[in-house]
Amino acid sequence: MPIRTLIVDDEPHAIDIICRYAANVPDIEIVTTSSNAVHAFQVLQHNKIDLLFADIKMPGLSGTDLIRSLKKPPMVVFTTAYQEYAVEGFDLNAIDYLVKPIPLNRFLRAVDKVMHYINGNNNDGMEKAEPVAVTPGKHFLYLRIERQTVKIDTEDIRWIESIRDYIKVITKDKVYVTKQKISVAEKLLPTGHFMRIHRSFIIPLNKVESYHPGYFTVAGTKIPIGRNYKLACMEKFHDDMQDQPGLL
């Protein structure tokens, strides 16, 4: 069953790139494209659309405003040249967030997330796509703190902790506190580099110093493993560490 897709962007070149990339994915059917969010809204009212690629910053109605105007929005992948808008995008439950210029492998990773989402939420029989490797290089987490956008190198993060409606991002030099759901922060982190081990904790995999069935040690601090996360943690770490006695 094809994934009926709409692309909305005020830059024709950006639309052309996504269309060209989508041609490599047989499951994606481009229904139409729009150069502005108002036209896209009309398309969504009169057509069955499963997936929307939406630029965020557009003249008039923005991509995020478009999503807010819909009672039942489709799956959304936001595209923009401004990475600092990622938090707002994920607050609207976007599947993914692509920063322009969009490389093909990053587009395919977004499609992979869409496929996994579809397979996890209905029984339409679609086969899961193979995971796409993470592109190496710098990755930053953008947080809104005291009316400013703060840029944090994810390599500096020791762990992330949730406290009610806020999160604490602990780095080697500083602790950042911002009002945000930990589930949103989880989506903003580079895939495969971090792991949710508790409803209130996310840790970087490359900074784990030791593993215990009840906790991880990161930067000399014991981070508890939640009951619902124990099996995933054991499967991820036990086999890798059993040959390293100092880490068990």
C-alpha positions as CSV (number, residue, x, y, z in Angstrom):
1,M,0.0,0.0,0.0
2,P,1.6,3.3,-1.1
3,I,2.3,6.1,1.4
4,R,0.4,9.0,-0.1
5,T,2.7,12.0,0.3
6,L,2.4,15.8,0.0
7,I,5.4,18.1,-0.1
8,V,5.1,21.8,0.8
9,D,8.0,24.2,0.5
10,D,8.3,27.8,-0.9
11,E,11.6,26.8,-2.6
12,P,11.0,24.9,-5.9
13,H,14.6,23.5,-5.6
14,A,13.8,22.0,-2.2
15,I,10.7,20.3,-3.6
16,D,12.7,18.9,-6.6
17,I,15.2,17.3,-4.3
18,I,12.6,15.5,-2.2
19,C,10.8,14.4,-5.3
20,R,14.1,13.0,-6.7
21,Y,14.9,11.2,-3.5
22,A,11.4,9.8,-3.2
23,A,11.8,8.3,-6.6
24,N,14.2,5.8,-5.0
25,V,11.5,4.6,-2.6
26,P,8.7,2.6,-4.3
27,D,6.4,2.8,-1.2
28,I,6.2,6.6,-1.5
29,E,3.6,8.1,-3.8
30,I,3.9,11.9,-4.3
31,V,0.2,13.0,-4.6
32,T,1.1,16.6,-5.3
33,T,3.4,19.5,-4.1
34,S,2.5,22.9,-2.8
35,S,4.5,26.2,-2.7
36,N,2.7,27.5,0.4
37,A,1.0,26.2,3.5
38,V,-2.5,27.6,2.6
39,H,-2.6,25.6,-0.6
40,A,-1.3,22.6,1.3
41,F,-4.2,23.0,3.8
42,Q,-6.7,22.8,0.9
43,V,-5.0,19.7,-0.5
44,L,-5.2,18.1,2.9
45,Q,-8.9,18.9,3.2
46,H,-9.8,17.1,-0.1
47,N,-7.2,14.3,-0.4
48,K,-6.1,11.3,1.7
49,I,-2.5,12.2,2.7
50,D,-0.5,9.8,4.8
51,L,2.8,11.7,5.0
52,L,3.7,15.4,4.8
53,F,7.1,16.9,4.1
54,A,6.7,20.5,5.3
55,D,9.1,23.4,5.4
56,I,8.8,25.3,8.6
57,K,9.7,28.8,7.7
58,M,7.4,29.9,4.8
59,P,5.8,33.3,4.0
60,G,2.3,33.7,5.5
61,L,1.4,30.4,7.2
62,S,4.4,28.5,8.6
63,G,4.7,24.7,8.4
64,T,4.1,24.4,12.2
65,D,1.0,26.6,12.0
66,L,-0.3,24.4,9.2
67,I,0.0,21.3,11.5
68,R,-1.7,23.2,14.3
69,S,-4.6,24.0,12.1
70,L,-5.3,20.3,11.4
71,K,-7.6,18.3,13.6
72,K,-6.0,15.0,12.4
73,P,-2.6,15.8,10.8
74,P,-0.8,13.1,8.8
75,M,2.6,11.9,9.7
76,V,5.0,14.9,9.4
77,V,8.6,15.3,8.5
78,F,9.7,18.9,8.9
79,T,12.4,20.3,6.5
80,T,14.2,23.6,7.1
81,A,17.5,25.4,7.0
82,Y,17.1,26.5,10.6
83,Q,18.0,23.6,13.0
84,E,16.9,25.7,16.1
85,Y,13.3,25.1,15.1
86,A,13.6,21.4,15.8
87,V,12.2,21.6,19.3
88,E,9.0,23.3,18.0
89,G,8.7,20.7,15.3
90,F,9.0,17.7,17.7
91,D,6.6,19.3,20.1
92,L,4.1,18.7,17.3
93,N,4.9,15.0,17.3
94,A,6.9,15.1,14.0
95,I,8.3,11.8,12.8
96,D,11.6,13.5,11.9
97,Y,13.3,16.8,11.2
98,L,15.6,17.3,8.1
99,V,18.1,20.2,7.9
100,K,18.8,21.6,4.5
101,P,20.7,20.9,2.4
102,I,19.3,17.4,2.8
103,P,21.6,14.5,1.9
104,L,20.0,11.3,0.4
105,N,21.1,9.1,3.3
106,R,19.4,11.4,5.8
107,F,16.2,11.4,3.8
108,L,16.2,7.6,3.7
109,R,16.7,7.5,7.5
110,A,13.6,9.7,7.8
111,V,11.7,7.3,5.6
112,D,12.9,4.4,7.7
113,K,11.4,6.1,10.7
114,V,8.1,6.6,8.9
115,M,8.1,2.9,7.9
116,H,8.7,1.8,11.5
117,Y,6.0,4.1,12.7
118,I,3.5,2.6,10.2
119,N,4.4,-0.9,11.2
120,G,4.1,-0.1,14.9
121,N,0.7,1.5,14.6
122,N,-1.3,-0.6,12.1
123,N,-1.3,-3.9,10.4
124,D,-1.2,-2.9,6.8
125,G,1.4,-5.6,6.0
126,M,4.2,-3.2,4.9
127,E,7.7,-4.6,5.3
128,K,10.1,-2.8,7.5
129,A,12.9,-0.9,5.8
130,E,16.5,-1.8,6.7
131,P,18.0,0.6,9.3
132,V,20.1,3.3,7.7
133,A,23.5,4.0,9.1
134,V,24.0,7.2,11.1
135,T,26.1,9.8,9.3
136,P,29.2,10.6,11.3
137,G,30.1,14.1,12.3
138,K,29.1,16.9,14.7
139,H,25.6,16.9,16.1
140,F,24.1,19.6,18.3
141,L,21.1,19.8,20.6
142,Y,19.3,23.1,20.6
143,L,17.5,24.1,23.8
144,R,15.3,27.2,24.6
145,I,16.6,28.6,27.8
146,E,15.6,32.0,29.2
147,R,14.3,33.2,25.8
148,Q,17.5,32.2,24.0
149,T,18.4,29.2,21.9
150,V,21.4,27.4,23.4
151,K,23.5,25.1,21.2
152,I,25.0,22.0,22.9
153,D,27.5,19.6,21.3
154,T,25.9,16.2,22.0
155,E,29.4,14.8,22.5
156,D,29.6,16.8,25.7
157,I,26.4,15.4,27.2
158,R,26.9,13.1,30.2
159,W,23.2,12.3,30.7
160,I,19.7,13.8,30.4
161,E,17.3,13.8,33.4
162,S,13.6,14.5,33.4
163,I,12.0,16.4,36.3
164,R,8.2,16.7,35.7
165,D,7.8,19.1,32.8
166,Y,11.5,20.0,32.7
167,I,14.7,18.3,31.6
168,K,18.3,18.7,32.9
169,V,21.0,18.2,30.4
170,I,24.2,17.5,32.2
171,T,27.4,18.2,30.3
172,K,31.1,18.0,31.3
173,D,31.1,21.7,32.1
174,K,27.5,22.8,32.9
175,V,24.0,21.8,33.7
176,Y,21.2,23.2,31.4
177,V,17.6,23.2,32.6
178,T,14.7,23.8,30.2
179,K,11.0,23.2,30.0
180,Q,10.7,20.3,27.6
181,K,9.5,16.6,27.6
182,I,12.2,14.0,27.7
183,S,10.5,12.2,24.8
184,V,11.1,15.3,22.6
185,A,14.8,15.5,23.6
186,E,15.1,11.8,22.8
187,K,14.0,12.4,19.2
188,L,16.4,15.3,18.8
189,L,19.5,13.2,19.7
190,P,21.5,11.4,17.0
191,T,20.1,7.9,16.4
192,G,22.1,5.1,17.8
193,H,24.3,7.2,20.0
194,F,22.0,7.6,23.0
195,M,19.6,5.3,24.9
196,R,16.6,5.8,27.1
197,I,17.2,3.6,30.1
198,H,14.5,5.0,32.4
199,R,11.3,7.1,32.0
200,S,13.5,9.9,33.5
201,F,17.0,9.2,32.1
202,I,18.8,9.1,28.7
203,I,22.5,8.3,28.6
204,P,25.2,8.4,25.8
205,L,26.3,4.9,24.9
206,N,29.9,5.9,24.5
207,K,30.2,7.2,28.0
208,V,29.0,4.1,29.9
209,E,31.7,3.1,32.4
210,S,30.0,0.1,33.8
211,Y,26.8,-1.9,33.6
212,H,24.8,-3.5,36.4
213,P,21.3,-5.0,36.0
214,G,20.0,-2.1,38.1
215,Y,22.0,0.8,36.9
216,F,24.7,2.2,34.6
217,T,27.7,4.2,35.8
218,V,28.3,7.3,33.7
219,A,30.9,9.9,34.7
220,G,31.2,8.3,38.1
221,T,27.4,8.6,38.7
222,K,25.0,5.7,39.0
223,I,22.0,6.1,36.7
224,P,19.1,3.8,37.5
225,I,17.5,1.5,34.9
226,G,13.7,1.6,34.8
227,R,11.8,-1.7,35.1
228,N,10.4,-1.3,31.6
229,Y,13.8,-0.8,30.1
230,K,15.7,-3.6,31.8
231,L,15.4,-6.1,29.0
232,A,16.5,-3.7,26.3
233,C,19.5,-2.6,28.4
234,M,20.5,-6.2,29.0
235,E,20.2,-7.1,25.3
236,K,22.2,-4.0,24.4
237,F,25.0,-4.2,26.9
238,H,25.5,-7.6,28.5
239,D,26.8,-9.4,25.4
240,D,29.1,-6.6,24.6
241,M,30.6,-6.3,28.1
242,Q,30.8,-9.9,29.3
243,D,34.2,-10.2,27.7
244,Q,35.4,-7.1,29.6
245,P,35.3,-8.1,33.3
246,G,36.1,-4.6,34.5
247,L,32.8,-3.3,33.0
248,L,30.5,-5.8,34.7
